[in-house]
Amino acid sequence: LRCRLYSSSWGKPRQVTMLTRCSDRSRSGKRFPVPESLLDCATVQPYVHNCLVTLHEGRHVYRFCVFFKRHCRLRANPLLSSINHVFRGDAVV
């Protein structure tokens, strides 16, 4: 599964491959993403949050699944922070 990783360790987002798991042993089973393989600091924040984002641009509709870790003890992420808000953690789109 190809995705974009916004890591607090890097200065710019990177295209990465996310591992997936199959729901059963057959190839026809459903596959599920494993964002834990990309997000750091499992000891500080073991939980991965997710949300669906829908973007409407003219007549086009884009849907994204966003996985992220956010915790006050994680590193500040300059890629996802603004002047008014500091995002601490990583995100995968």
C-alpha atoms as one frame of an Amber mdcrd trajectory, in Angstrom:
protein
   0.000   0.000   0.000   1.638   3.243  -1.126   1.236   6.229   1.161   2.841
   9.486   2.274   4.531   9.636   5.684   4.768  12.926   7.582   7.404  12.001
  10.160   8.719  14.235  12.923  12.176  12.777  12.167  12.330  14.071   8.594
  12.301  17.523   7.057   9.855  16.667   4.255   7.124  14.069   3.599   8.186
  10.815   1.965   6.474   8.264  -0.239   6.596   4.918   1.602   5.039   1.460
   1.445   2.782   0.377   4.292   2.573  -3.295   5.201  -0.820  -5.010   5.057
  -2.304  -8.081   6.717  -4.780 -10.521   5.269  -7.951 -11.448   7.176  -7.466
 -15.149   6.395  -5.013 -17.443   4.653  -6.606 -17.223   1.201  -5.604 -14.597
  -1.341  -9.244 -13.551  -1.672  -9.420 -12.401   1.960  -9.668  -8.741   2.872
  -6.422  -6.882   3.470  -5.908  -4.381   6.267  -3.204  -1.697   6.555  -0.628
  -1.894   9.370   0.330   1.724  10.114   2.230   0.658  13.263   5.020  -0.459
  10.944   5.658   3.189   9.956   4.888   5.246  13.062   7.562   5.718  15.760
   7.512   5.665  19.571   5.281   2.690  20.349   6.370   2.828  24.002   5.177
   6.445  24.451   1.957   6.158  22.425   0.987   2.580  21.495  -2.361   3.582
  19.972  -2.802   4.626  16.366  -5.754   6.884  15.581  -7.417   6.993  12.192
  -9.953   9.135  10.391 -11.423   9.466   6.920 -11.024  12.807   5.150 -13.141
  13.826   2.161 -11.924  16.673  -0.024 -14.219  18.349  -2.562 -12.404  20.214
  -5.318 -14.809  21.444  -7.966 -16.580  18.377  -9.339 -13.936  16.008  -7.997
 -14.198  14.200  -4.667 -11.087  12.721  -3.056 -11.141  10.413  -0.038  -8.137
   9.775   2.181  -7.578   7.541   5.181  -5.296   9.249   7.705  -3.473   7.303
  10.438  -1.672   9.237  13.159  -0.081   9.176  16.591  -0.431  12.222  18.794
   0.840  12.628  22.335   2.316  15.443  24.443   5.543  13.437  24.940   6.164
  12.804  21.243   8.477  15.016  19.167   7.050  18.147  17.582   6.360  17.626
  13.893   7.284  20.750  11.872   5.524  19.325   8.790   2.137  19.309  10.529
   2.559  22.251  12.908   1.604  25.870  12.403   2.439  29.116  14.188  -0.605
  28.709  16.442  -0.475  24.941  17.025   2.247  22.339  17.564   1.450  18.801
  16.401   3.398  16.178  18.329   3.628  12.865  16.487   3.581  11.351  13.007
   0.888  10.917  10.347   0.389   8.672   7.311  -1.991   9.482   4.438
